Amino acid sequence: MTTPDLYPSRVGGEAELLSRKDPVLHGAAGAEGGPLSRAELASFERAGFLVLENCFSADEVAALREEASQLRERLAGSGKPEVITESGSGEMRSVFAIHRSSAPFARLARHPHLLDAARQILGSAVYVHQSRINYKPAFRGREFYWHSDFETWHVEDGMRRMRAVSVSVSLLENNVHNGPLLLIPGSHRYFASCPGLTPERHYERSLQQQEYGVPAPAILEDLVRRGGLEPVGPPGSVVLFDCNTMHGSNGNITPWPRSNLFLVYNSVENPLGPPFSGQSPRPAHIASRDFTPLDGDG
Amino acid sequence: MTTPDLYPSRVGGEAELLSRKDPVLHGAAGAEGGPLSRAELASFERAGFLVLENCFSADEVAALREEASQLRERLAGSGKPEVITESGSGEMRSVFAIHRSSAPFARLARHPHLLDAARQILGSAVYVHQSRINYKPAFRGREFYWHSDFETWHVEDGMRRMRAVSVSVSLLENNVHNGPLLLIPGSHRYFASCPGLTPERHYERSLQQQEYGVPAPAILEDLVRRGGLEPVGPPGSVVLFDCNTMHGSNGNITPWPRSNLFLVYNSVENPLGPPFSGQSPRPAHIASRDFTPLDGDG
């Protein structure tokens, strides 16, 4: 039995903007029984993201930043597959599975407010599909081109439905000039089907620079014309965003490094199947296949 | 007889922040006899740049933009040395000597307000040292790394003193997200001497991506800590900036292309000599050696 592909992409066709087949808020729990207000849920549903104010104190953000810095030192030169370096400079670009290699980040993944907000949006128990830190150094920080996470998770990881949510925590200031995370409001309501096919072991290159699963310019123009662009803000900013919200960031020539931490919660009712690309699944540190529900007791 | 090098750079030493040996406002004419008010001159002297409001009407800007677009089409694929392409994509990055190949841009170089402002700042008659358009396409626009124009003009063109001024006209909107021209206020009061030596025929690569004459990170940090960053604004914005004001711009992943036109006026009392690199002068379309004063009668 083949699972029908509701979101065909990289199947050799043309770039196309398809409609979303899934709700943004899932289950009956939506409006009740969680930390997000009706207004916040409505805003998340409309824009595809929500900024959570005052989630962490300055001390808590400093502690997360310090842990990110120590993790970076522990892993530098380790050659571990969790570490993605820049293709040119060899500088650290991303570290994956941070909730597996760091006790503070494991605790963060079980932070009651974040976890309950994810459950409220997804209408079920959740597990951590992916976690990572993106470091963007000063002066030489490279761009992250536009993408919907879901497009990759669907094609390369076999995530069937749009029922996952990302939490981004800015560890260092994202200002308008240092390559802040940019989200396209409203873009989550469409699915930007991408042209081309996925090469084998694509992830080994794509995490440095994406060449497949890249939305077409005309589609990006269309999405930005409808929704504009929204940058992520000061240290400690927490943004919940739908798995299909189009986002990206420019390079950084300023003297201000910036780094963002990401936790991705997926519904336990949306476990990964075989990748729709027909290829082997990506490694567990990029896409977990341990669907055990997270409990919030830490 | 050797001309003493007041601004040694790329002479095999360390990166260093030297003091400026030249005034910012030249000659006695400074305060009088020109379109700029005392307050504007003081602001230029302090910050190293000045935004001129309402210099052009919307129609005039549209005409300049149209001419830039036609020039681009005329020159596309021409293989002319005035055209600099991106190293990866082959897209047009810059066109030089635009006041030589376009009648409207030749007229612009003699625009009374711009010309008189340049004369007022430089305290003498002036000629056009260089003119260009930088095109930064949507989605794939590449960065222009931090640089002082004077550093290059001194080392590679033999411009002895800091007595030149650039005029930048934004033809398409520079917003905070599409890789706007960023200036470091106050940076013109120092000279960022660069490490290394200049390779032969450096300009053939440097206009795509600069590798020599690149200020050191610690120096840029220092300058930005003192002065911050100032982005250039909406279409038609005109910015006068000192030849030694540090500037640069990020790449552009947004759907909004941006392009800026530059005219560089140099004092006729500051003609080019032999390059301080000891190498051959760069071609005339990059650094004119026709020091005939511009008259303002068009």
Interface residues (C-beta under 8 A of the other chain):
Chain A: A138 F139 E143 Y145 W146 V176 H177 G179 L182 P217 L220 E221 V224 R225 L229 P231 G248 S249 N250 G251 N252 I253 T254 P255
Chain B: A138 F139 E143 Y145 W146 V176 H177 G179 L182 P217 L220 E221 V224 R225 L229 P231 G248 S249 N250 G251 N252 I253 T254 P255
